[in-house]
Amino acid sequence: MKNTGARKGDEVVQLYLNDEYASVVRPVKELKAFKRITLEPGESKQVELKLPYRSFGLWDKNLKFIVEPGTFNVMIGQDAEKTILKGQLKVE
């Protein structure tokens, strides 16, 4: 992240997941990690967000918590509508 403004500012970096296929209905975007940072004018910071294996899990129709294998879309940004980085992860 970089503060391109003339004032000190805060930003909340948010990470969302989307499961391309699941055995149960899941939200289109699920907030899984976030971090608030403060940046001085012109300052840049690298932000690290941890995504544990459990983040990919869901409650199945038998009310058991499971992690299904598959492809997940990863979106990072300021909020759910303003995602600036996108990628994919495969869970096995």
N, C-alpha and C positions, 0 to 999 in steps of 0.2 A: 504494500500500500504506500501511496505517496500523497502528502499534503501539498497540493499545488497552490493553495491560498496563501494569504498574507497573515493569517491568524492561526493560533494554536487550535487544534480541533480533535474531537473524538470520533471514532468510527467503530461500528460493530460489524465484524466480518462474520458472515453466516454460511454454513455448509448445509446443503439440502441433498437428499437422496430420492431417487425415483426408481422403483423396481419395475423393470420392463415386463416381467411376467411373474405373478404370484398366484398361489392356490386360493387366496382369499382377496377380497377387495382392499386395496391400500390407497392412502391419499396420493394425489399426483405428485406432491412435494412434501417431504418430511424433514423438518429441521432436526439435524443430528448433532451439530456442534456449532459453537460460536465463541468469539473472543472480542472483548472491547480493548481498543488501543487508543493511545493519545499520541498525536503527532505535532511537532513544532512546525512552523512555516518552512516549507521546502524539505522537510525530513521524510525519509523513506524507511519502512520497516518490513522485514519478511515476517509473515504470520504463519505459525504452525498450528494446525488443528488436528487433534488425534481422533481417529475413527476406530474404536474397538470392534472386534468381530461381532459382538452382541448388537451393535448398531444396525446390522443387516437383518435382525430377527423379527419375527412376528408371532402372534398367537394364532394357531391354526383352528380349524373348525371343531377340534376336540379339546380346545382350550389348553393346548400344550405349546410352550414357547419353543420355536424351532428357527433355524437359519436354513433357508432353501438355497440351493445353488442357482446361479443365474447371473445376468448382467444388470448392473445398476448404473444409472446415470448420476453423475456427481455435478452439482452446481454450487458455485461459490459467488457471493456478492453481498451487497448492502442489505438486501431484503429479498423476499420470495419473487418479486417482480424484476428486480435489477440484478440479475446474475451476470457476472462478467467473465467467469472462467467456467468451462464445461469440459467434462471428460467422462470416461467409463471405467468401471471396475468389474472384474469377473470374480465371483465368489464360488468356491468349489466345496 
